[in-house]
């Protein structure tokens, strides 16, 4: 048996351990568990261990190892449990490519009720938005690839384990998953994480997993884990803190790091190289060279990021049907002028910027919006260094 690192015991309810590629909880008292686990998943009252396991590396880890995970999941679970001296038949196991050393643990409490969340996660490659085109269809017990829908999925998963020291009825167990999922999505929204498969903001990854464990006692069962209840509040707070922290550790994803023009527009089909090219295409050689050498002063400036973020958000409002398409030319040119003004600092030129930007705005497609932003950035940069 591998040597385990005992992290902490929680009120004689459970013990938390970490060992190499695993972090897991041993229950010291009976628990009801609901999970998305492939083996021993669903709603059960006989689970004794809840485990999160790094089953592969994030990139290019293929071969016999991953083949066994997908084709012999029970044998694989038995193998990893045996190393810890655990009985695989009563173990619910989440799988991921995330590093267990980056697991984030947060506990929230109100009176004698507490909730603990343990999260691991990575979103750089596999973040997606609910409703994005899918890549696989399950038919007759086999997975069939759906052709011609774009980028092939890559590793990236947010796994969340939630522990509650009070009993929950079956309905509130399911509701706890809803509340935790909303909390996870709220973090991705606050961090402006882009879908890698569409031009929308991400709501999760394609392989997220979750498990909720509630202690079984003789106390009355809690009947709701919704947002109006203290239980729901504690779940939301603990999950948000844990997900935010693990993404910072795993992906260096932070509010400060997301303060970037490039990050806010890349979901529309661009990258830093194309952004530089787009800006420089509107400048003479000397200014283009200057802009290229100082791109971070444009990309990271808080006023410029704010203006671009506002424009991007308005584009989303149009895509969601809140703002009518017939008004978007005026809206895009007006807020594009704000982008140019944020770069130049010339508030007196904003009407000039608006008129210039409106002349070539023929539609509000993703491509047209990027062209507008690049032109606005270039216009502001040129004005900033104009000799007057």
N, C-alpha and C positions, 0 to 999 in steps of 0.2 A: 504494500500500500504506500502511495506517495505521501510525503510529509505535508500536512495541511497547516495553513496559517489561520489561526482562530482570530477573527476580526473583533467580534463582540457577541455577548449574550444579551438578549433583550427580554428583561422581566421574566426570566425562566420560561419564556414562550418559545423562543427559537435561538439557535446559534448560527452565526454567519461566518463562513469560511471562504478563503481564497487559496487556490493552489494552481500555479502555472496558468493554464488556459481555462480555468473554471472559477466561478464564484457561485456559492450555493448556500441555501439555508436548510439546516436540519431542524425539524419541528420537535420540540420537547413535549408538546401537547397536541392532541388531534386538531387538524385544520380542514376546512372546506376549501378546495382549490378549483378555480376555473382558469383554463389556459387555452392557448392556440396551438399547443404542442402536437406534433404529428403522432407521437407515441405517448400514451397515457394522458392525452389531452381531454378537453371538454370539462364537464362539471363532475368533480369526484370528492368523496369524503375519506379516501384511504391513502392519499399522497403523503409521504413522510419527508420528502426532499424536493425542493424547488431549485433548479440548477440552470445557470446561464453559461454556455460553453463556446469558446472560440474554436470553431470547427474548421476554419481555413484562413489563409492569408487574404488580404483584400484584393490582390491582383494575381491573375494567372496561376492559381493553385488548383490544378486539375490532376486527373489520374486516378489510381486505385483508391486513394484516400477519400476523395469526394464521391467517387462512384459508390463506395460502401455506404456513405451517408444517405444517398438518395435511393439506392436499391435494397439495402439491408438495414433499415433504420433501427429495428429492434436489436439486432446484433451489435450495431455500433453503440447504441445506448448502453447495452450490457458491458461492452468493453470499457467505456469511459467511467462507468459507475464502479466497476470492479477495482479500478485503480484507487478509488477513494474508500473502498470498503462499504459501498452503498448497494442496496437492492434495487436494481433497475426497474422492477415491476411496480414499484411505488415511487418512482421518480418522474417528475415532469421536467423536461429539458428544453430550453430555448437554444437556438443555434445562431451564430453570428460570425462575422469576420473581424469584429471590433476587439480591441485589446482589453483584457480584463483588468489590467493595471490602471486603466482609465475609467473604471466604474465609479459612478458618483452615487453617494448614499445620503439621503436626507430624511429626517424624521420630523413630523409635525404633530402637535398634541393640543387637545382641548379637554380640560378636566382629566378624566381617567380614560379617555379615548385617544389612541395614537395610531398614526399611519406612517409607514416607512416605505420609501421608494428606492429601488436600486436600479440604475439605468446604465446601459452602455449604448454607444451609437456612433455611426458615421453616415454622413449624408452627401459627401462631395460628389459621388459618382451615381448614386441610385435614387436621389430624391425625386419624387413624383407627385402629381396632383390627382386626387380621386377623379376618375373619369378619363384619364389619359388613355390613349390607345394601348391595348394589351398586346403581349407578345406570344402568349401561349393559350391553348384551348385544351381542356382535359376531356378526352373522349375514350370510352371503353377501357378505362384504367391506364391510359397512356397520355403523355403530353405531346400535343401537336403544335408545331411552330406556325404562327400566323405570319405570312410573308408580307414584305413591302410596307412596313409601318415605321421604319426609321431605326433609330439607335437600339442595338441589342442591350439588354439589361446587364449591368455590372454590379459587383458586390457593394453592399451598403445597407445597413439595418439599424433600426432603433429597437432595442429590447428593454422591456420594463417589467420588473418584478415588484409587486405591491403587497405589503404585509399589514394586516389590520388586527388589533388585539381584541376585537369584539366579534361575536357571531353575526353573520348576515344571512338573510334568507336567500333563496335561489335567484329571485328577481333582482334583488339589490346587488348580488354578485355580478350579474350581467350589466346592471347599470353602472357599476364601478368601472367597468371596461370603457363604457361610453364616456364617462367623466374624464378618465385618464387619457383617452384618445384626444378629447377636446383640448386637454392641457398640453399634450405633445404638439398638436397642430398650432396652438397659440404661440408656443415658443418658436416654431418655424416661421410663423407670420412675423413675429417681433424681430426675428433675425433676417427677414427678407431672403429666405432660402428659396432658390429657383428650382422649378421642375427641370429635370434633365431630358424630359420626353415631350414637353409642350412649351408654350409661351406663357404658362401660368405660374403662380407661386406654388411651392410644394406644400402638401398636407401631411406627408410622411414619406416612407420609402416603399418600394415594392415588396419588401420581405419583412416588414415589422412584425414583431411578436410581443405578446403580453401574457402575464399570469397574475392573478389576484389570489391571495391566500388569507382567509379569515379564520380566526381561532374558533373552535367549537367548544362552547361551554353551556352551562345550565341557565345562563342569563337569557332574557328575551332577545330574539334576533332583531337586528336593525333592518328596517324595511325599505330604506331609500338611501341611495348614494348620489342623488342629484345635486345640482348646484345650490339649491335652497337649504340644504342640510349641512351641518357641521362636518359630517363624514365626507360629503362631496367637496367641501371647501378644503379639508385637510388633504384629500387625494389630489386635488388640483394644485395646491401649493407645493406639496412634496414632489409630484411628478414634474412640474415646471422647473423647479430648482435642480432636480437630478438630471433631466434631459439637457437643460442649458449648460450645466457644468460638464457633463460628459462630452458634449459636442465641442466645447472649448478645449478640453483636454485632447480629444481624439483628432479633431480637425482644425484646432486653433480658431474655431468659429466664435466670434465675439461681436458685440455691438460696435466696438472700435474698428475691428477688422472689416465689418460690413459697410463702413463709411466709405463707399467707393462708387463712382459713376459706372465703372465697368461692371461691377457686380449687379447693379440695378438694371442694366440693360442687356446683359448677356443672354437672358432667356428669350430674347427676340432674334437671336441668331448672329451674335458677334462675339469677339474676344478682344483682348487688349491690342493685339497686332492690327486687327481690322479697325478698331477704334482710332488708333494712331493714324492709320492710312486715311480713314474717312475725314478726320480733322485736317490733316496736312494737305489733302487734295484741294482744299479751299484757300490755301495760304501760298505766298511766294516762297521761293527756296530758302531764304534766310529765316523767315518766320516759321516755316515748316521744320527746319532743323532745330530752331529754338524750342518749338512746342514738343518735338520728339524728345529732346534732351531733358525737358522739364515736365513730362507727362504726369508725373505723380502730383505736381502742384495743381494740376487741373483735376485729376482723378480723385484726389483725397480732400480737396477743399470743402469744408462743411457747407458753405453757402451754395456752391455749385452742386454738390450732392443733393442738397435740399431741393433745389430747383428741378433737377432731373428726376428725383424721386416723386415730386409733385406731378410732373408731366406723365411719368409712368403710371402713377395711381389713377390719373384721369383716363389714361388709355384703358386701364382695367375696368373703370366705371363704364366706359363705352362698351367693352366686350361683354360686360354683365347686363347690359341693357338699361342701366340707370341713366346714362347720358345718351341722347339720340345721335345717330351717325351724322345727321344733317347739321349738327352744331360743332362737330369735331374740328373742322378746318379753322374756325375762329378760335376755338379753345386751344388747339395745338400751336397756332401761330402766336397767340397771346402768351402762353406759358413757355413756348420756345424762346420768346423775347426775354422772359425772366431768366432763362438759362444764360443767354448771351450777356445780360446785364450782370448776373452773378460773377461772370468771368471778368468783364471789363471794369465793373464798379461804376459805370456811367449811367446813372438813373435818368439823366436827361435824354438818353438815346433810345429808350425802350420803345417808343412809338416807331422810330426808324427801323429798329430790329423787327418789330412785328410786321411792318409792311413788306420788308425784304423777304422774310420767311414765308409769308402768305403767298408770294408770287409763284413759288415752285411747289406748293403743297397740293398735289392733285388728288391724293387719297390718304387714308389713315391706316394703311397696312403696316405690318411690323417693319418691312423694308423701308417704307416711306418715313416712318417715325424715326428710325435710326438715322436716315439721311438728314432729317430735320435737326436732330440732336447734334450730329457732327457739324453741320453747318452753323448752328447756333454757338457751339463751343469755339469754332474757328472765328466766327464773326466777333465774338467777345474778346478772344485772344488778340486779334488784329487791332481792335479798338483800344485794348489795354496798353499797347506799345506804340500807338500812333503818336507821332510828334506833332504837337499843336502849339 
